Amino acid sequence: MESVLAFVIGVVIIVIGLAVSIGLHEIGHLVPAKLFGVKVTQYMIGFGPTIWSRRRGETEYGLKAIPLGGYIAMIGMFPPAKGEHAHEDSTGFFRGLVQDARDSSADSITPGDEDRAFYRLPVWKRIIIMFGGPFMNLLLAVVLFGVLLMGFGTAQASTTVGSVSACALPATSERQTCEPGDPAAPGAAAGIAPGDRIVSVAGEPIDSWNESTEIIREHADEPVAFVVERDGEELTLKVTPMLSERYVLDEKGQVVTDASGEPRTVQAGFVGIAAATETVQQPATAVLPAVGQQISGVTGIIFNLPQRMVDIANAAFGPEERDPNGPMSVVGVGRVAGEIASLDEIPMASKAAGLIGLIASLNIALFVFNLIPLLPLDGGHIAGALWEAIRRGVAKLFRRPDPGPVDLAKLMPITLGVVVIFGAMSALLIYADIVKPVSLF
């Protein structure tokens, strides 16, 4: 019963964190819009039927039934049609979409507020308004990663031995348990024990686990002296690393992959010991690189989204397993949050750090996703404003008439297609997260 309650609490924390993230995103739009004089008629968290609202001045603030997004309603999002197209026949489905968007934009402009329409703003002000939402998500992510790294710290390999293998198996071995006939691991044979702190290897002082790994790999079939600290005393053990197939590691100790994504291997010295981890608080200088790494990872997922969705469909409707580093819906994120909160094996501080990390990653995803240059996303409006600046700049350079604002209403048919595609992807992700959830533990 306690584990079920903890699971529910984890889900609730993520729902609240997502709602706050969405609310701050919309505040990022709302504040500059009001500062620049645009009339904002609504500030809403969620979609669908309104469950609560309150009017303050000219703006209605409220909550809607489906907490999967939010919006602010600014008057005059689209400019009126120009010249001969102003009163063109709107027959046809796609032409009707364009005209409906223009009509809705025009109807939102009340008498006396014509100069407060969004499309009348200078380009730079429109960009600030539309970028304000994603920027708030980025700012929130930086704060949360700061709390996570500087407050809780990150797990790092220490110079203390955490485990000692009884046998030596190649890195690519399909089994990880020892069987009769397997060669004994050099570390166990030499008497290295869990809890030993490595002081030096082959006469070289050891300050990090990676340093000991590099020395071991370079001394295959050569006896080396291991100086370890055990129960406050230093012991010298003779160890002969054996030549074995190991994964290639980079300077950070991460496995290196080839062009096809498969781990690279090399013949190198092997002892059969693994490091114990310790939580180390990070300096402030580690926060922005961590955020940048997250942004890079999410951007890579988005660039490969078509193939990712194919993989998810194959997993959802076939025997394949889900990629734990692939995209998830809010259902999947909520499930992971519940699992973190209900785990008995980890301390409360680690649970809190895990949930904070999830919310921080969600904000990075919101930041990157909303900057995709497609309507109805913020990036689509930013791209339209930039294109308008380019057109007007070129016209001014060649002394041509001002072409006026870009008519983004013409893109409504494409916008509808984007909405349908995103809706289908969301439905697939939700289905996959129900029938074939990502397993992180």
N, C-alpha and C positions, 0 to 999 in steps of 0.2 A: 504493500500500500504506500509506503514511504517513497519507493522508487517511482511509482506512478505519479505521486504528487510532485516530486522533484522534476519529472519529465514535463509535466504541465507548467510548472513554474518557469522552466527553461524556455518553453514555447512562448509563454506570455511575455517574458523579458525581450525576446526577439521581436514579437509583434509590437511592443511598446517602442523598442529601439527603432524599428522600421518606420512607425508612425511619426516619431520625433524627427527622424532623418528626412522624411517627406515634408513634414511641416517646416523644417528649417530650409529645405530646398525652395519651397514656395515663398518663404520670407525673403530669400535671396532675390527673388523676382519682385516681390511686393515693395520692398523698401526703396530700391532705385526707381521703380515705376512711379511711386508717389513723390519722390524727390524731384523727378523730372516733370511732374505735373500731369502724368497720364491718369485718366479717371479709371479706377479699378472698382468694378461693381461686385466682384465676388472673390473670396479667398476660401477655398474648400480643400479639406483633406478627405480623399476617397472619391469614389464614383457611385453612380446610382442614386437611389432615393435619399433625400436629406433626412437625417435623424435628429439633428440639432443645428440651429443657426441663431445668430444674433447680429443685428445691424448696428454698426458704429459709423456714424456719419454717412458717407455715400457707399460704404463697402459692407457687404454681408459676409460674416465669418461663420463657417459651419463645418460639420462633420457629415460624411455620407456613409452609406451602408457597406460599401466594398472598399476596404482600406488598402487598395493596391496602387495608389498613386494620389495625385492631387493636381490642383490647377488654380491660377488666378485668372479672372476674366477682365481683360483690358478692352476698352472701347476702340473701335477702328483698327482692327488688326490688319485688314487688307484695304488697299486704296481702291477707289472706284475705277471702273473701266474707262479707257481714254477714247476720245474721238468716235469713230464709226462703230466701235465695239461696245459703246456705252449702253446701247439699247438693242443689242443683237438678239435674235431669236434663241431662246434657251432650250429648244427642243433637243432631245437626245440625252441619254443618261449622263454621260461625262460632262457635256456642256451644262447640263442642269446642276451638277455638283459645283461647278465653277460659279455659276450665277447664284446658287444658294449661299455659297460662302460670302460672296460680295454683298448680297442682300442682308445676311445676318450681321456682317460687319457694319454696314450702313445703318441698320436698325438700332445698333447698340449706341450710336452717337446721338445723344439727346440735344435738342436745340440749345444753343449757347455753349456747347462743349466741343464744337468742331475743332478748335485748336488744341484739344487735349487728346486727340486720337493718336494711337500708337504709331501709325504709319507716317505721321507728320514729323516725328522726331528726327533729329540728325542721326546718321548711321551709327556714330560712336555711342550715342546714348542707347540706341536699340540693342547694340551688341552688349553693352554693360548690363542691361536689364535681362537679356536672355542668358548671358553667361553667369549672372548672379546666382541662379539656382544650382548649377553644377559646382560653382565655386564654393558654395556653402557646404556641399557634400565633401569636397576636397578638404576644406578647413576642418570639418568635423572629424574626418579620417585622420588628419595630422594630429589633432588633439588626442584622439583615442589611441593611435599608435604611440604617441608620447607617453600616455598613461601606461600602456602595455609594456613598452620597452624600458622606460626609465623607472616606472613604479614597480611592476612585477618582475621584469627581466625576462631573459630568454634562456632556454635550456642549451647548454654547451657541453662539449666533451671536456672532461677534466683530465688531469694526469694520473687519476686513480683508476686502477683496474676494476671494472665492473663485473666481468665474467671471463672465465677461462674455458676454452673449448677442449674437450677430451680427445678429439680426433681432428685430422686435417682433411677438409673437403674442398674441392675446387670452388671458386666463386660462382660458377655456372651450374653447380650441382642442383638437381631437382629435389633432393632431400637435404634436410638440415639436421637430421638425427644420426648419431653414430651407430654403426653396426659392426659385428665381429669381422676382423680383417682389415678395417680402416686403419691407416697409419696414425700413430699417436701424435698429437699436436706438440710442438717443441716447448711451448710455454708450460703446459701441464707437466711434461716430463722433467722440466728444469725446476719445478716447484713454485712457479709464480701462482699466487692465490688472489682471489677477489679481495679488495680492500687495500692491496699493496699500492703505494704511491711511487711512481717511477721517478727516480732522482736523476739518473743518467743512463745512457745506452752507448756502449762502445767508447766510453770516455767523454761523450758529449752531454753537457747538462740539458735537461728536458724542461721546457717551459710550457709546451702545449702537446696535446696528443698527436697532432699531425707531424711534429718533429720526430717523435719516436717511430711513427709509421714509416716515414721516409728513410730513416736509418736502417730499420729492419728490412725494408725492401731492397736496400742496396747491399745487404750482407748475406745473401742466400748462401747456404752451405759453409758459412764462416762462423766459428765460435766468437761470440761477443759477450762482454760483461754487462749484466743488468744490475744496476744498483737500485734497490727499492727500499722504501721506508715501511716497516711493519711494526706495529705496536710501539712506536717511538724509537725504534732502532733501525739502523741501516744494514741491509744484507746485500751481499754480492752473489749473484747467481750467474752461472755460465749457461748461455742459451745459444743454440745453433739453428737459426732460421732455415726452414726448408724451402726449396724452390717449388712454387705452386702457382696455379692460374689465379690471378687476382684482377679486380676491376681497376682500370686506370682512373686516378683521382686528380682533380685540379688543385690549385694552391689553397682552396678552402676546404679540401677534403671531400668534395662532391664528385660523384661518379660522372665520368666523361662519356658522352654518346657519340656515335658516328652519324653520317648524313641521314641514315634511315631511322635514327632514333634508338638504335640498339646500343647497349652498354659496351664499351671497348674493354678488352682484357689484355693482360700482359703477364709474362712469367716473372715473378718477383719473390723476394723473401717473405716468409709467413711464419708467425709464431703462434697465433690462435688466441689472442686476447682482445677484449673489447673494453672501451672506456665507460666509466660511470659518468653520468651527466650531472651537472650542477646548474642552478639558476643564477645567472649573472645579470645585474642591472646594467643597462646600456647608457652611454652618454647621450646628450641631446643631439650630437652630431650624427647619431645613428638613425634618427627618426625619418628625416627626409629621404635618405637612400632606401629605407625600408618601404616608404610610401611609393617612391619611384619604381621599385621592383614590383610592387603590387600592381601599379598602373600598367607596367610593361606586360605582366602576366595576363591581365584582363584584356588588354589590347590584342595580345596574341590570340586569345580565345575568340574574340569578336572577328578578327581577320580570317580565322579558320572556322567560323560558325557553321557554314553549310556542311562541311565534313563532320563537324562535331554533332550536328543534329542527325546526320545519317547514322553515326555511331550510336547515338542515344536511341534512335528508332530500332536499330538492330538489337540493342540490348533490351529494349522494352518489349519487343515482339519476338525475341529469339533467346538463345542460351548465353549470349555474351554477357560479360560483367560490365558494369558502369565504370567509367574512368573517374577516380576520386578527384581529379583535377579539372574535370569538365564542368559545364554550366549546370546549375540547379535552379528550380523554381523556389518560390517562397515556402512551398510545402516541404521541399527537401531541406532548406535552410532551417525551418522550424523543427524538423525531425532531428537534424544534427544537434541543434541547441538542446533539445530534450534529452538526447543521449549524453551530451556533456554534463548536463545538470544531474542526471540520474546515476552517473558512474560512481560506484563506491570506492573504486581503486585509487582515485585521485583526490588530493586535498581540496578544501573549499577555495583556496587562493587560485589553484590551477583551473578550477571550474569558472571562477570569475574572469580570469585571464582569457580562457577559451571563448566565453560569451562576448567579452569586449572585442576580441579579435574578429569574431564573426560580424559584429555590427560595423567595425571599422572596414572590413572587406566589403560589406554591403554598400557602404558609402563610396568606396572606390569604384565599385561596379556601377552605381548610379552616376557618378561623375563621368566615367568613360562612356557609358551607354548613351547618356543624354547629349553627348557631343558628336554622335554620329550625324553627319550632314544630311539628314533626311527629315522631312516633315512627317509627323507633327512634333518631332523631338526638338529640343532647344537648338541643337546643332544645325537643323534645317533652317531655322530663322536666322541664325548667325551667318550661315553660308549665303542666304539670300541678301542679307545686309552687306556682306563683303562684296558680292557680285554687283550690287547697286553702287557701291563706292567705286569699284573698278570701272563700271560703265560711265559714271559721271566724271571720273577722273580722265578717262580717255576722251570724252566729249569736250571737256574743258581744255585738254591739251591741244586738240585739233580744232578748237573754236567752233564746235558744233552746238546745236541747241541742247539744253538739259533734257535727258531722256526721262527724268522723273523717277519716282519710286518703282522698284521691281514689283510686278503683280504676282505675288505668291499664290493668289487664288487660282491661277492657271494650273498649279501643281496639285490641286485637290484630287484628281483621278489617281495620280501616283501616290498621294498621301493615303487614299483609301486602300490601295494595294499594299502599302507598308503596314497599315493597321491590320489588314487581314493576315499578312505573313507573320507579323509579331504575335497576333492572337493564336494562330495555328502552332507556332513554336512554343508559346506559353502552355497551350493545352497539351502538347506532346511532353513537355518537361514535367508538368503536373502529373500526367499519367505515368511517366517513367518513375517519378519520385514515389508513386504509390505502389506500383507493381514490381519495380526493380530499383529500390533506393540505393543511394551511394552509401557504402559501408566504410566508415573511417576508423572503426574500433574493432 
